[in-house]
Amino acid sequence: MREVDRKFKDHYGVTVRVIRWEPETRRVIYLREGYEHECFSPLDQFQRKFREVEGDHEH
């Protein structure tokens, strides 16, 4: 498990904060604003539906 702190936008334009990467299960764990529980996504699905945001710029 690797702790991270990076921002991404989903395919709807909603920003999420990735907090963890689990290489063993290939899952990305992230937080949605206003939602109290952690969310997760398989890496391949996450890569299709999310784009990294640095400052105000998307990658």
N, CA, C and O atoms as a MOPAC input file, in Angstrom:
PM7 MOZYME 1SCF
protein

 N      0.85200 1    -1.17700 1     0.00000 1
 C      0.00000 1     0.00000 1     0.00000 1
 C      0.89500 1     1.23700 1     0.00000 1
 O      1.88300 1     1.30800 1     0.73100 1
 N      0.53400 1     2.19400 1    -0.82100 1
 C      1.28000 1     3.44900 1    -0.89100 1
 C      0.33700 1     4.62000 1    -0.65200 1
 O     -0.69000 1     4.75800 1    -1.31700 1
 N      0.70900 1     5.46400 1     0.31500 1
 C     -0.07000 1     6.67300 1     0.57900 1
 C      0.26700 1     7.70900 1    -0.48000 1
 O      1.43400 1     7.88300 1    -0.82900 1
 N     -0.73800 1     8.39400 1    -0.99000 1
 C     -0.54000 1     9.47000 1    -1.96200 1
 C     -1.50800 1    10.60000 1    -1.64700 1
 O     -2.41800 1    10.43800 1    -0.83500 1
 N     -1.31100 1    11.73700 1    -2.28600 1
 C     -2.22400 1    12.87800 1    -2.13300 1
 C     -2.22300 1    13.62400 1    -3.46100 1
 O     -1.47000 1    14.57800 1    -3.65600 1
 N     -3.08800 1    13.16700 1    -4.37400 1
 C     -3.14900 1    13.75800 1    -5.71100 1
 C     -4.60200 1    13.97600 1    -6.09700 1
 O     -5.47900 1    13.19900 1    -5.72100 1
 N     -4.84900 1    15.04600 1    -6.85700 1
 C     -6.20900 1    15.38000 1    -7.27200 1
 C     -6.45100 1    14.93700 1    -8.70700 1
 O     -5.58800 1    15.05300 1    -9.57800 1
 N     -7.66400 1    14.42300 1    -8.92000 1
 C     -8.10200 1    13.98500 1   -10.24200 1
 C     -9.53500 1    14.47600 1   -10.45400 1
 O    -10.24600 1    14.78100 1    -9.49600 1
 N     -9.94700 1    14.54800 1   -11.71700 1
 C    -11.34900 1    14.82400 1   -12.04900 1
 C    -11.91600 1    13.58300 1   -12.71400 1
 O    -11.26800 1    12.95100 1   -13.54900 1
 N    -13.14700 1    13.24800 1   -12.32400 1
 C    -13.79400 1    12.10700 1   -12.95400 1
 C    -14.38400 1    12.52300 1   -14.29900 1
 O    -14.25900 1    13.68200 1   -14.69500 1
 N    -15.01400 1    11.60800 1   -14.99400 1
 C    -15.55200 1    11.89500 1   -16.32300 1
 C    -16.75300 1    12.83700 1   -16.29600 1
 O    -17.24100 1    13.24300 1   -17.35000 1
 N    -17.23200 1    13.18600 1   -15.10700 1
 C    -18.29200 1    14.19200 1   -14.96700 1
 C    -17.72500 1    15.55900 1   -14.60800 1
 O    -18.46800 1    16.53800 1   -14.53600 1
 N    -16.39900 1    15.63600 1   -14.37800 1
 C    -15.76900 1    16.90600 1   -14.01000 1
 C    -15.69000 1    17.14300 1   -12.51700 1
 O    -15.32800 1    18.23700 1   -12.08300 1
 N    -16.02300 1    16.13200 1   -11.71900 1
 C    -15.99400 1    16.25100 1   -10.26400 1
 C    -14.59200 1    15.89800 1    -9.75200 1
 O    -14.02900 1    14.86800 1   -10.12200 1
 N    -14.04000 1    16.76100 1    -8.90100 1
 C    -12.70300 1    16.54400 1    -8.36500 1
 C    -12.73300 1    15.56400 1    -7.20000 1
 O    -13.59300 1    15.65300 1    -6.32400 1
 N    -11.78600 1    14.62800 1    -7.19900 1
 C    -11.60700 1    13.67400 1    -6.10500 1
 C    -10.15000 1    13.74400 1    -5.66100 1
 O     -9.28900 1    14.21100 1    -6.40700 1
 N     -9.88000 1    13.28000 1    -4.44500 1
 C     -8.50600 1    13.25600 1    -3.93600 1
 C     -8.08300 1    11.81500 1    -3.72100 1
 O     -8.63300 1    11.11300 1    -2.87400 1
 N     -7.09600 1    11.38100 1    -4.50000 1
 C     -6.57600 1    10.02100 1    -4.36100 1
 C     -5.69000 1     9.98200 1    -3.12300 1
 O     -4.77700 1    10.79600 1    -2.98100 1
 N     -5.95800 1     9.03900 1    -2.23100 1
 C     -5.21100 1     8.96400 1    -0.97400 1
 C     -4.34300 1     7.72300 1    -0.86200 1
 O     -3.42200 1     7.67700 1    -0.04700 1
 N     -4.63800 1     6.69300 1    -1.69700 1
 C     -3.90000 1     5.44200 1    -1.56400 1
 C     -3.91400 1     4.66200 1    -2.86800 1
 O     -4.86000 1     4.73700 1    -3.65200 1
 N     -2.84000 1     3.91000 1    -3.07800 1
 C     -2.72400 1     2.98800 1    -4.21300 1
 C     -2.36300 1     1.63900 1    -3.63100 1
 O     -1.40000 1     1.53200 1    -2.87100 1
 N     -3.11300 1     0.61100 1    -3.97100 1
 C     -2.86000 1    -0.74400 1    -3.47400 1
 C     -2.39500 1    -1.61900 1    -4.62700 1
 O     -3.22200 1    -2.16800 1    -5.35500 1
 N     -1.06500 1    -1.76000 1    -4.81000 1
 C     -0.56100 1    -2.55000 1    -5.93800 1
 C     -0.98400 1    -4.02100 1    -5.89300 1
 O     -1.17100 1    -4.64500 1    -6.93800 1
 N     -1.13400 1    -4.57000 1    -4.69700 1
 C     -1.51100 1    -5.99200 1    -4.57900 1
 C     -2.87300 1    -6.26100 1    -5.21800 1
 O     -3.06200 1    -7.28400 1    -5.87600 1
 N     -3.81600 1    -5.34800 1    -5.02400 1
 C     -5.16900 1    -5.52400 1    -5.55900 1
 C     -5.40900 1    -4.65100 1    -6.79100 1
 O     -6.47000 1    -4.72400 1    -7.41000 1
 N     -4.41800 1    -3.82300 1    -7.14500 1
 C     -4.50600 1    -2.88300 1    -8.27500 1
 C     -5.71400 1    -1.96700 1    -8.13400 1
 O     -6.44300 1    -1.72200 1    -9.09500 1
 N     -5.91500 1    -1.45500 1    -6.89100 1
 C     -7.02400 1    -0.54100 1    -6.61800 1
 C     -6.51000 1     0.84700 1    -6.26400 1
 O     -5.47000 1     1.00700 1    -5.62500 1
 N     -7.27100 1     1.84600 1    -6.70000 1
 C     -7.01900 1     3.23900 1    -6.35600 1
 C     -8.08800 1     3.63700 1    -5.34400 1
 O     -9.27900 1     3.44600 1    -5.59100 1
 N     -7.66900 1     4.19000 1    -4.20800 1
 C     -8.61000 1     4.60100 1    -3.15800 1
 C     -8.63900 1     6.12700 1    -3.14300 1
 O     -7.59800 1     6.78400 1    -3.13100 1
 N     -9.85000 1     6.67300 1    -3.14600 1
 C     -9.98100 1     8.12600 1    -3.22900 1
 C    -11.15100 1     8.61700 1    -2.38000 1
 O    -12.00100 1     7.83800 1    -1.95100 1
 N    -11.17100 1     9.93600 1    -2.14800 1
 C    -12.22700 1    10.58300 1    -1.37600 1
 C    -12.99400 1    11.54700 1    -2.26600 1
 O    -12.40700 1    12.27500 1    -3.06800 1
 N    -14.31500 1    11.54300 1    -2.11400 1
 C    -15.17800 1    12.52000 1    -2.78700 1
 C    -15.61700 1    13.55000 1    -1.75000 1
 O    -15.97200 1    13.19000 1    -0.62700 1
 N    -15.59400 1    14.81000 1    -2.11500 1
 C    -16.00900 1    15.85900 1    -1.20000 1
 C    -17.46800 1    15.65900 1    -0.80300 1
 O    -18.32600 1    15.40800 1    -1.65000 1
 N    -17.73600 1    15.77400 1     0.49800 1
 C    -19.09400 1    15.62900 1     0.99000 1
 C    -19.54700 1    14.18100 1     1.18000 1
 O    -20.69200 1    13.93800 1     1.56100 1
 N    -18.66000 1    13.22100 1     0.92100 1
 C    -18.98600 1    11.80400 1     1.08900 1
 C    -18.05400 1    11.24500 1     2.14400 1
 O    -16.83500 1    11.32600 1     1.99100 1
 N    -18.59600 1    10.68100 1     3.20900 1
 C    -17.77400 1    10.31500 1     4.36700 1
 C    -16.95000 1     9.04500 1     4.20900 1
 O    -16.00000 1     8.84000 1     4.96500 1
 N    -17.28400 1     8.18800 1     3.25200 1
 C    -16.57600 1     6.92400 1     3.10200 1
 C    -15.54700 1     6.97900 1     1.97400 1
 O    -15.68300 1     7.75700 1     1.02900 1
 N    -14.52000 1     6.14300 1     2.08900 1
 C    -13.54200 1     6.03400 1     1.02100 1
 C    -14.19100 1     5.32400 1    -0.16800 1
 O    -15.03000 1     4.44100 1     0.00400 1
 N    -13.78900 1     5.72400 1    -1.37000 1
 C    -14.23700 1     5.07300 1    -2.59800 1
 C    -13.03900 1     4.36000 1    -3.20100 1
 O    -11.89400 1     4.71500 1    -2.91900 1
 N    -13.29200 1     3.36800 1    -4.02100 1
 C    -12.17200 1     2.71300 1    -4.69400 1
 C    -12.57500 1     2.33400 1    -6.10200 1
 O    -13.75700 1     2.23000 1    -6.43000 1
 N    -11.55800 1     2.13100 1    -6.92700 1
 C    -11.77400 1     1.77300 1    -8.31500 1
 C    -10.61700 1     0.89500 1    -8.77600 1
 O     -9.47400 1     1.13600 1    -8.38800 1
 N    -10.89200 1    -0.12100 1    -9.59700 1
 C     -9.78900 1    -0.87100 1   -10.19200 1
 C     -8.94500 1     0.08200 1   -11.04800 1
 O     -9.48100 1     0.99900 1   -11.67100 1
 N     -7.63400 1    -0.13600 1   -11.07600 1
 C     -6.72900 1     0.77200 1   -11.76700 1
 C     -7.12600 1     1.00800 1   -13.22000 1
 O     -7.14700 1     2.15800 1   -13.65900 1
 N     -7.44000 1    -0.03400 1   -13.97700 1
 C     -7.76200 1     0.15300 1   -15.39900 1
 C     -8.99700 1     1.02200 1   -15.58700 1
 O     -9.03500 1     1.84400 1   -16.50300 1
 N    -10.00300 1     0.85900 1   -14.74200 1
 C    -11.20700 1     1.68400 1   -14.82100 1
 C    -10.89000 1     3.12400 1   -14.41100 1
 O    -11.37000 1     4.07000 1   -15.03400 1
 N    -10.08500 1     3.28500 1   -13.36700 1
 C     -9.71000 1     4.62200 1   -12.90900 1
 C     -8.97600 1     5.37900 1   -14.01800 1
 O     -9.24400 1     6.55800 1   -14.24800 1
 N     -8.06400 1     4.71100 1   -14.69500 1
 C     -7.29400 1     5.35300 1   -15.76400 1
 C     -8.18500 1     5.77800 1   -16.93000 1
 O     -7.88100 1     6.76300 1   -17.60200 1
 N     -9.26300 1     5.06600 1   -17.18000 1
 C    -10.20100 1     5.43800 1   -18.24600 1
 C    -11.08400 1     6.61400 1   -17.86500 1
 O    -11.41500 1     7.44100 1   -18.71500 1
 N    -11.47500 1     6.70100 1   -16.58000 1
 C    -12.49800 1     7.66300 1   -16.17800 1
 C    -12.00000 1     8.90600 1   -15.44300 1
 O    -12.78200 1     9.82300 1   -15.19100 1
 N    -10.70900 1     8.95200 1   -15.09500 1
 C    -10.18700 1    10.07900 1   -14.32000 1
 C     -8.98000 1    10.70300 1   -15.00900 1
 O     -8.20500 1    10.01300 1   -15.67100 1
 N     -8.82600 1    12.02800 1   -14.84600 1
 C     -7.65900 1    12.76800 1   -15.34300 1
 C     -7.06000 1    13.55200 1   -14.20700 1
 O     -7.77400 1    14.19100 1   -13.43400 1
 N     -5.71900 1    13.50500 1   -14.10000 1
 C     -5.04100 1    14.21100 1   -13.00900 1
 C     -5.13800 1    15.72700 1   -13.19700 1
 O     -5.09900 1    16.23800 1   -14.31700 1
 N     -5.26600 1    16.42600 1   -12.07200 1
 C     -5.33400 1    17.88600 1   -12.03500 1
 C     -4.15600 1    18.39400 1   -11.22200 1
 O     -3.94300 1    17.95600 1   -10.09100 1
 N     -3.39300 1    19.31500 1   -11.79200 1
 C     -2.30600 1    19.97400 1   -11.05800 1
 C     -2.64100 1    21.43500 1   -11.01400 1
 O     -2.72800 1    22.07600 1   -12.06100 1
 N     -2.83700 1    21.99400 1    -9.82200 1
 C     -3.26100 1    23.39200 1    -9.74200 1
 C     -4.60500 1    23.51400 1   -10.41500 1
 O     -5.57400 1    22.87000 1   -10.01200 1
 N     -4.66500 1    24.34600 1   -11.44800 1
 C     -5.91600 1    24.52500 1   -12.20100 1
 C     -5.86600 1    23.87300 1   -13.57500 1
 O     -6.73000 1    24.13000 1   -14.41300 1
 N     -4.86100 1    23.02800 1   -13.81700 1
 C     -4.67200 1    22.44800 1   -15.13500 1
 C     -4.83800 1    20.94100 1   -15.10000 1
 O     -4.30900 1    20.26900 1   -14.21500 1
 N     -5.58600 1    20.40700 1   -16.07800 1
 C     -5.75100 1    18.96400 1   -16.20800 1
 C     -4.65500 1    18.40300 1   -17.08700 1
 O     -4.13300 1    19.09700 1   -17.95900 1
 N     -4.30300 1    17.14000 1   -16.86000 1
 C     -3.33100 1    16.43900 1   -17.70300 1
 C     -4.05000 1    15.50100 1   -18.61500 1
 O     -3.41800 1    14.80900 1   -19.41200 1

